[in-house]
Amino acid sequence: MTITAPDIAQRRELKTPIPGPRSQALAERRSSVVAAGVSSTMPVYAARAAGGIIEDVDGNTLIDLGSGIAVTTVGSSDPRVVANVQQQVAEITHTCFMISPYEGYVAVAEKLAELTPGDHAKKSALFNSGAEAVENAVKIARYATGRQAVVAVDHAYHGRTNLTMALTAKAMPYKKGFGPFASDVYRVPTSYPFRDPEGMTGEEAAQRAITLAEKAVGADQIAAFIMEPIQGEGGFIVPAPGFLAAIAKWCTDNGIVFIADEVQSGFARTGEWFAVDHEGVVPDLVTTAKGIAGGLPLSAVTGRAELMDSVHPGGLGGTYGGNPVACAAALGAIETMEADGLLDRAKHIEELATGALRDIQAKTPAIGEIRGRGGMLAVEIVKPGTKEPDAALTAAVAKRCHEQGVVILTCGTFGNVIRLLPPLVISDELLLEGLGVLADAFAAELA
Ligand SMILES: Cc1ncc(COP(=O)(O)O)c(C=O)c1O
């Protein structure tokens, strides 16, 4: 059998207004059968995708600056992912690793042990979604320490299940009306250099968080401190240098499990395998998902062998966790990251995109800050001359980009951040064209 990924010309072309007639017809069908609580950023229905392009059902080709929220790091339908999945799906679709185990699960765990930070002995457990990985990391930390409290930070996003809603900071749309939430979760301030007091160092911000955790909970009651090393939904917030290391050290000194939630920032996205690698920080547990498997649902908790092994047999798992097809996809995606140099590619994207964003900023006083690492970049939008968030301008700029065929996402506690998460295989030309559309959108809104 010849196995091919879709061959889609890597160029933006709009054949109809956005959304086109077929997308509109699908929206109509959807409105009677899909729950309103599940929303979509763009009213455009995808037909195929590859590289940096999503082709819609009307034949429009859109520049993808979102990667399905940081998932298709290797591009949609990466040839190695396609080949591995097609072969695997024809051999075994499912046996359940808890019933009849198979090699792919073991091979993914070996890769996770190799690639995650630290040279200590590591073990993994595989799941389906990021939220499920976070839930399980907390379960493991609680079991291993015999403690219950969990500390999370401001602007955190960890998922939509009950415990992860409790860990997530923002009420709308993630939490409002969905309580009661899991108990024994405490929140402390993070390091948010753009909004912290001028000149606050990472160490000072860490001390602010630690003091609050010690006073509000008590270090000896805390099972885990969980945070995203670069915050995703909360606004692509990069903590000041030294913050992560100071928190990790305090955790180690106090027998607290430091969980790095790398669901969005992990797997080559930031130009290193994991965002903590930029700071040389070694977490006790790492949660991964999204980019790990090129678009198939797979997630993992990886960590110190003694923590992972503390849980009794049967205490971790789930019917589909580490499904063979998802594992085959992960092995293909990781091979592409390694063979095609995607860490370096992410660094190149950072350089190229940051340059283009700085040119936009020079003409756009509403851009308060450009930040991020690798292919995880953002601009925070404010009322000029202030730090007052401008969510309306952010939404209007994003909408203009969508109308021009550029898939761009927003985020942030205040809804005022435009984030860029292109597939790392996007061409320079497409990336710059997408950012050109962003520049035009700002210019048109501010004219
Ligand atoms: C940092 C982080 N953790 C957890 C999650 C939840 O992942 P999932 O949507 O796969 O449950 C996300 C999703 O955006 C995330 O960004």
The ligand as an SDF file (V2000), in Angstrom:
LIG
                    3D

 16 16  0  0  0  0  0  0  0  0999 V2000
   -1.2310   23.6640   30.0240 C   0  0  0  0  0  0  0  0  0  0  0  0
   -2.4390   22.8300   29.7330 C   0  0  0  0  0  0  0  0  0  0  0  0
   -2.7800   21.8480   30.5670 N   0  0  0  0  0  0  0  0  0  0  0  0
   -3.8410   21.0600   30.3460 C   0  0  0  0  0  0  0  0  0  0  0  0
   -4.6490   21.2580   29.2570 C   0  0  0  0  0  0  0  0  0  0  0  0
   -5.8400   20.3770   29.0290 C   0  0  0  0  0  0  0  0  0  0  0  0
   -5.6040   19.5600   27.9390 O   0  0  0  0  0  0  0  0  0  0  0  0
   -6.8400   18.8060   27.2170 P   0  0  0  0  0  0  0  0  0  0  0  0
   -7.6310   19.8690   26.5420 O   0  0  0  0  0  0  0  0  0  0  0  0
   -6.1630   17.8580   26.2750 O   0  0  0  0  0  0  0  0  0  0  0  0
   -7.5880   18.1150   28.2950 O   0  0  0  0  0  0  0  0  0  0  0  0
   -4.3260   22.2680   28.3510 C   0  0  0  0  0  0  0  0  0  0  0  0
   -5.1880   22.5140   27.1710 C   0  0  0  0  0  0  0  0  0  0  0  0
   -5.1800   23.5340   26.5510 O   0  0  0  0  0  0  0  0  0  0  0  0
   -3.2030   23.0860   28.5980 C   0  0  0  0  0  0  0  0  0  0  0  0
   -2.8680   24.0830   27.7680 O   0  0  0  0  0  0  0  0  0  0  0  0
  1  2  1  0
  2  3  1  0
  2 15  2  0
  3  4  2  0
  4  5  1  0
  5  6  1  0
  5 12  2  0
  6  7  1  0
  7  8  1  0
  8  9  2  0
  8 10  1  0
  8 11  1  0
 12 13  1  0
 12 15  1  0
 13 14  2  0
 15 16  1  0
M  END
$$$$
